[in-house]
Amino acid sequence: MTVYLSILLFYGVMTVIGFVSMWRDKRQAKQRAWRTPEATLLTIAFLGGALGTLLAMQLVRHKTRTAKFQLFVPLAILLHATVWILWLRS
């Protein structure tokens, strides 16, 4: 497996984890059950799941009014994109 395929697979898995984590937290919020801590959701986003997190924010309408998520999720996407652009150009 090439490095690029491994990276693509990693981001694919993290995107799914980010989406499912947000969707599950939204469902738990509706049921007033135990919730996933915001720090955990943001950590998943910064570890590569930001795309899935952002998708869930829009599709599931979860955490869209929370300032931390409005700022840090797009920032995580920008950070990862910048790192990969710089790495690919070197």
TORPA-339820 format. One record per residue (C-alpha): residue number from 1; x, y, z. Coordinates in Angstrom, 1 decimal, decimal comma, padded with zeros to 4 digits. Layout:
BEGIN
<r><vomar>NUM</vomar><u>X</u><v>Y</v><w>Z</w></r>
...
This chain:
BEGIN
<r><vomar>1</vomar><u>000,0</u><v>000,0</v><w>000,0</w></r>
<r><vomar>2</vomar><u>001,4</u><v>003,4</v><w>-001,0</w></r>
<r><vomar>3</vomar><u>001,8</u><v>006,3</v><w>001,4</w></r>
<r><vomar>4</vomar><u>-000,8</u><v>008,3</v><w>-000,4</w></r>
<r><vomar>5</vomar><u>-003,3</u><v>005,4</v><w>-000,3</w></r>
<r><vomar>6</vomar><u>-002,6</u><v>005,0</v><w>003,5</w></r>
<r><vomar>7</vomar><u>-003,2</u><v>008,7</v><w>004,0</w></r>
<r><vomar>8</vomar><u>-006,4</u><v>008,7</v><w>002,0</w></r>
<r><vomar>9</vomar><u>-007,7</u><v>005,6</v><w>004,0</w></r>
<r><vomar>10</vomar><u>-006,8</u><v>007,4</v><w>007,2</w></r>
<r><vomar>11</vomar><u>-008,7</u><v>010,5</v><w>006,3</w></r>
<r><vomar>12</vomar><u>-011,6</u><v>008,4</v><w>005,0</w></r>
<r><vomar>13</vomar><u>-011,9</u><v>006,5</v><w>008,3</w></r>
<r><vomar>14</vomar><u>-011,5</u><v>009,7</v><w>010,4</w></r>
<r><vomar>15</vomar><u>-014,2</u><v>011,5</v><w>008,3</w></r>
<r><vomar>16</vomar><u>-016,6</u><v>008,6</v><w>009,1</w></r>
<r><vomar>17</vomar><u>-015,7</u><v>008,7</v><w>012,8</w></r>
<r><vomar>18</vomar><u>-016,2</u><v>012,5</v><w>012,9</w></r>
<r><vomar>19</vomar><u>-019,6</u><v>012,3</v><w>011,2</w></r>
<r><vomar>20</vomar><u>-020,8</u><v>009,3</v><w>013,3</w></r>
<r><vomar>21</vomar><u>-019,6</u><v>010,9</v><w>016,5</w></r>
<r><vomar>22</vomar><u>-021,6</u><v>014,1</v><w>015,8</w></r>
<r><vomar>23</vomar><u>-024,7</u><v>012,3</v><w>014,6</w></r>
<r><vomar>24</vomar><u>-024,6</u><v>010,1</v><w>017,7</w></r>
<r><vomar>25</vomar><u>-024,2</u><v>013,1</v><w>020,0</w></r>
<r><vomar>26</vomar><u>-027,1</u><v>014,8</v><w>018,4</w></r>
<r><vomar>27</vomar><u>-029,2</u><v>011,7</v><w>018,9</w></r>
<r><vomar>28</vomar><u>-028,2</u><v>011,4</v><w>022,5</w></r>
<r><vomar>29</vomar><u>-029,0</u><v>015,1</v><w>023,0</w></r>
<r><vomar>30</vomar><u>-032,6</u><v>014,5</v><w>021,8</w></r>
<r><vomar>31</vomar><u>-033,0</u><v>011,6</v><w>024,1</w></r>
<r><vomar>32</vomar><u>-031,4</u><v>013,5</v><w>027,0</w></r>
<r><vomar>33</vomar><u>-028,9</u><v>010,7</v><w>027,4</w></r>
<r><vomar>34</vomar><u>-025,1</u><v>010,7</v><w>028,1</w></r>
<r><vomar>35</vomar><u>-023,3</u><v>013,0</v><w>025,6</w></r>
<r><vomar>36</vomar><u>-019,9</u><v>012,9</v><w>024,0</w></r>
<r><vomar>37</vomar><u>-017,8</u><v>015,7</v><w>025,5</w></r>
<r><vomar>38</vomar><u>-017,2</u><v>018,7</v><w>023,2</w></r>
<r><vomar>39</vomar><u>-013,4</u><v>018,2</v><w>023,8</w></r>
<r><vomar>40</vomar><u>-013,7</u><v>014,7</v><w>022,3</w></r>
<r><vomar>41</vomar><u>-015,6</u><v>015,9</v><w>019,3</w></r>
<r><vomar>42</vomar><u>-013,1</u><v>018,7</v><w>018,6</w></r>
<r><vomar>43</vomar><u>-010,1</u><v>016,3</v><w>019,1</w></r>
<r><vomar>44</vomar><u>-011,6</u><v>013,9</v><w>016,5</w></r>
<r><vomar>45</vomar><u>-011,9</u><v>016,9</v><w>014,2</w></r>
<r><vomar>46</vomar><u>-008,3</u><v>018,0</v><w>014,7</w></r>
<r><vomar>47</vomar><u>-007,0</u><v>014,4</v><w>014,3</w></r>
<r><vomar>48</vomar><u>-008,4</u><v>014,3</v><w>010,7</w></r>
<r><vomar>49</vomar><u>-012,1</u><v>014,0</v><w>011,1</w></r>
<r><vomar>50</vomar><u>-012,9</u><v>017,7</v><w>010,5</w></r>
<r><vomar>51</vomar><u>-014,6</u><v>017,1</v><w>007,2</w></r>
<r><vomar>52</vomar><u>-017,0</u><v>014,5</v><w>008,7</w></r>
<r><vomar>53</vomar><u>-017,6</u><v>016,8</v><w>011,6</w></r>
<r><vomar>54</vomar><u>-018,4</u><v>019,8</v><w>009,4</w></r>
<r><vomar>55</vomar><u>-020,7</u><v>017,6</v><w>007,2</w></r>
<r><vomar>56</vomar><u>-022,6</u><v>016,4</v><w>010,3</w></r>
<r><vomar>57</vomar><u>-022,8</u><v>020,0</v><w>011,6</w></r>
<r><vomar>58</vomar><u>-024,6</u><v>021,0</v><w>008,4</w></r>
<r><vomar>59</vomar><u>-026,6</u><v>017,8</v><w>007,6</w></r>
<r><vomar>60</vomar><u>-027,7</u><v>016,9</v><w>011,2</w></r>
<r><vomar>61</vomar><u>-027,8</u><v>020,5</v><w>012,3</w></r>
<r><vomar>62</vomar><u>-025,7</u><v>019,9</v><w>015,4</w></r>
<r><vomar>63</vomar><u>-023,3</u><v>022,3</v><w>017,2</w></r>
<r><vomar>64</vomar><u>-023,9</u><v>024,9</v><w>014,4</w></r>
<r><vomar>65</vomar><u>-024,4</u><v>027,7</v><w>017,0</w></r>
<r><vomar>66</vomar><u>-021,5</u><v>026,7</v><w>019,2</w></r>
<r><vomar>67</vomar><u>-018,7</u><v>029,3</v><w>018,7</w></r>
<r><vomar>68</vomar><u>-015,9</u><v>026,7</v><w>019,4</w></r>
<r><vomar>69</vomar><u>-017,2</u><v>024,5</v><w>016,6</w></r>
<r><vomar>70</vomar><u>-017,8</u><v>027,4</v><w>014,2</w></r>
<r><vomar>71</vomar><u>-014,2</u><v>028,4</v><w>014,6</w></r>
<r><vomar>72</vomar><u>-012,1</u><v>025,3</v><w>015,2</w></r>
<r><vomar>73</vomar><u>-013,7</u><v>022,8</v><w>012,7</w></r>
<r><vomar>74</vomar><u>-013,0</u><v>025,0</v><w>009,6</w></r>
<r><vomar>75</vomar><u>-009,6</u><v>025,9</v><w>011,2</w></r>
<r><vomar>76</vomar><u>-008,8</u><v>022,2</v><w>011,4</w></r>
<r><vomar>77</vomar><u>-009,7</u><v>021,7</v><w>007,8</w></r>
<r><vomar>78</vomar><u>-007,5</u><v>024,7</v><w>006,8</w></r>
<r><vomar>79</vomar><u>-004,6</u><v>023,4</v><w>008,9</w></r>
<r><vomar>80</vomar><u>-004,7</u><v>019,9</v><w>007,4</w></r>
<r><vomar>81</vomar><u>-005,0</u><v>021,3</v><w>003,9</w></r>
<r><vomar>82</vomar><u>-002,1</u><v>023,7</v><w>004,4</w></r>
<r><vomar>83</vomar><u>000,1</u><v>020,9</v><w>005,8</w></r>
<r><vomar>84</vomar><u>-000,6</u><v>018,6</v><w>002,9</w></r>
<r><vomar>85</vomar><u>-000,1</u><v>021,4</v><w>000,3</w></r>
<r><vomar>86</vomar><u>003,3</u><v>022,2</v><w>001,8</w></r>
<r><vomar>87</vomar><u>004,3</u><v>018,6</v><w>002,1</w></r>
<r><vomar>88</vomar><u>003,3</u><v>017,8</v><w>-001,5</w></r>
<r><vomar>89</vomar><u>005,2</u><v>020,9</v><w>-002,8</w></r>
<r><vomar>90</vomar><u>008,4</u><v>019,9</v><w>-001,1</w></r>
